Amino acid sequence: MQKSNIITAVIVGIAFVVGLGALANGVGKVRRSPEPLINVTGMAERNFTSDLAVWSARYEVMRFDMQQAFADLAGKRAQVKKFLQSKGIAEDKVEYSSVSIDRRYDKEGYCDQKVFVGFALSQSITITSNNIEEVENLSRSITELINEGVEIYSESPQFYYTKLNQLKIEMLKAASEDAYNRAAVVAEGGKGSLGKLVKSDVGVFQIVGLNSNEDYSWGGSFNTSSKEKTASVTVRSSYRVK
């Protein structure tokens, strides 16, 4: 009889311990249950006009004699300088690169042997100006130099905005406010109220030409070919629900 009572007590004890474990596990699950959150994406978009233009070009000569090539290049540089002055470009806006020297070879007949044909000397110029119209007019009138015998290759102007960092800060604030307003509407529609912000993730900035069909890039777009641009950014936020 005593042995039977001992066995019964052991069984009851085990059941009690198992019950406590299940209860604790249940409590743990309740505590770990995710709190209700509202996840939204806010967006800000701004149109702006570039205030800085950069234009580059390269002129070159080719002569069999290097000294003659340098002399000719100096003459072309003088022509370019005179041309820029005639267009009202101040000297402090012009940057000249170092002279690049390239030995040119050609094939003779059906042989694979390379034949030296001369030295190609080239020099690049870069003009940086806040006068956008001035740079645009300059790039369009480059044919005047070509007509004067200057072998010059012009690139398209590149346009930038010097206050871009400040604009980005303003847009981040606007996108965050847009996310908050969206979350508040969702909470109100569900008969709840919006709680505190849990987290916020900022997307990449996309800068494209105004009214263009440019695609957004996963790593962010940065258009420099358009004077008029559109910038956009998203902010993904999570809010608690009361």
N, C-alpha and C positions, 0 to 999 in steps of 0.2 A: 504493500500500500504506500509506504513511504517512498519507494522507488518510483511508483507511478506519479506521485505528487511532484517529485523532482523533475521528471520528464515533462510534465505539464507546465511547470514553472519555466523551464528552459524554452519550451515552444512559445509560451506567452511572451517571454523576454525577447526572443528573436523577432516575433511579429511586431512587438512594440518598437524595436530598433528599426526594422524595415519601414514601419509606418512613419517614424520620425524622418527617415531619409527621404521618403516620398514627399512628405510635407515640406521639407526643406527644399527639395528639388522644385516643387511647385511654386514655392515662394520665390526661389531664384528665377524661375521663368517669368514670373510676374514682374520682377524688378528689371529683367533684361528686355522686356517687351519694348519695342521702339516707340518713342513718343510721336504723336502726329506732327508732321511737318508739311509746309507748303513750299514747293520748289518752283521758282519762277526765273525767267530770263528777261532782264531789262536791257534796253538798247538806247543809244544816243547817236545822232547823226548831225553833222555840221557841214555846210558848204563854205569854202573859203577861197581866197585869191592869193596866189603865190606873190611873194614880195622880194624874191631874189632869183636872178637868172644867171646861168653859167653856160658859156658857149666855147667850144674848142674847135680848132682847125689845125691842119698840118700842111706845110709847104716843103717842097723838095727839089733838088737838082741832081743830075747825074752827069759826071764828066770822067774821062779816062785818067786825067791828072788830078790828084787830090788837092793840090794847091789851087788849081783853077776852080775846082768844085767849091772849096771854101770861099773863094772870092765871089763866085756866082751866088752862093747862098747868102752872103752878106748883102749883095745887091738886092736879092729878093726880100730880105728882111727889111731893108730900107723902104722898098715899095709897100710892104705890108704896114709898116709903121706910119707912112704917109697916108695910106688909105684909112687907117684907124683914126688918125687925127682929123681927117676930112669928115668923118662921121661923128665927131665930137666925143670920141672915147678918150678919157683921161689916161695918162701913162700908168698911174697907180692902180688901174683896174686890169692892166695887162700883165700876164706872167708868161715869160718865155722859158721853154725847157732847154736842157742841154742839147747839143747837136748829136744826132744819131748817125753813125757811119756804117754803111753796109756794102760789102764787096759783092758785085753782081757778076754772075757767070752765065754763059749760054752754051748750048751744045752745037758742035760744028758738024754739019752734014749728018751722016748716019752713024757717026762715032759717038761713043759714050763719054769721050773726053770733054771736060768742062773748059771753056775758054773765057778768060777774064774780059769783061766788056766795060768795066768802069766802076767808079765809086758813087754810090747813091747817098747823098747827105740830106737829112731832113730835120726839121725843127717844128715843135708844136707851140701853139699859143693858146692860152686860156684866159677868157675875159669873164670876170665876175662883177655883176652890177645890180643895184637895187632898181635901176631904171629898166623895167621889163620891155617897154616899147622900144627903147634904144637898142637892146640886144636883138630883139626880133627883126627890126629893120636892118641891122648889120648882117645877120645871117642870110637875109633874103637878097642882099646886094653884093654877095661874094663873087658873083659873075663878073663884076667890074674888074676885079683882080685877075681873073682868068683871061679876060679880054686884053689885059696888059701883059700877058705872057707869063704870069705866075702860076705854076702848077700847084694848086692848093686843093685840099680835100676838107670839106666842112662837115661837121656833125650837127645834128639838130640841137637846139637849145634845151637845157635842162632847167626845170623850175622847182624852186623850194620855198618853204615858209619858215622864216626865222623864229616865229613865235609858236612853233608846233608843240613844244613841251607844255607850255601854258594851256594851249588848246586841249591837249590830252587830259590834263588835270580837270578842266571844266567838264569835259565829256564823261569822264569817269564818275564825277559827282552826279551828272544828269542821268547816266545809265543806272546808277545805284538808286536814285530817287524813282526812276521808272519801274525798277524791280519792286521796290517797296509798294508803290501804288498798285501794281498788278496783284501782289500778294494780298493787299488789303481788300481789293475787290473780290478775290476768291474767298477769303475768310468771311466777308460780309454775306456773300451769296450762299455760303454754307451755314449761316446763322451762328457764326463764331466770331471771334475777335483775334486780331493779329498779336502774337507775342514777340519775344526778342529775336534778333538776328542770330542764327546759329553759325553760319559760315557764308562766305562770298568768294567766288572765283572770277577773275577778270579774263576775258577773251583777248585775242590779238587785235590790234588796230588794222583796219583795212582802209587804205587811202587810194582812191581810184579817180579817174577823170570824171568831171561833172557830166551827168547824162550819158555816160559811156556804157558799153556792154561788157566791160572788163569783168572777168571772173574773180571771185575772192580766192585767196590762197590760204591753205591750212596754216602756214607760218606767218601770214600777214602780207598784205600788198602795200607797195610804196611806189605810187606813180610819180614819175618826174618829167614826163613828156607833155603833160597838160598844165596850162596856166591856171585854169579853174578846176578845183578838185572837190571831192566829197570824202569826208572821213567818217568812219563808223566804228563802234565798239560795243561789245555786249558784256553784261555782268550777270552771272548766275548766282542767285541767292537762295538760302533756305531759312524759313522763319518758323518759329513755334506757333502752335494754335492754342488759344486759351479755351 
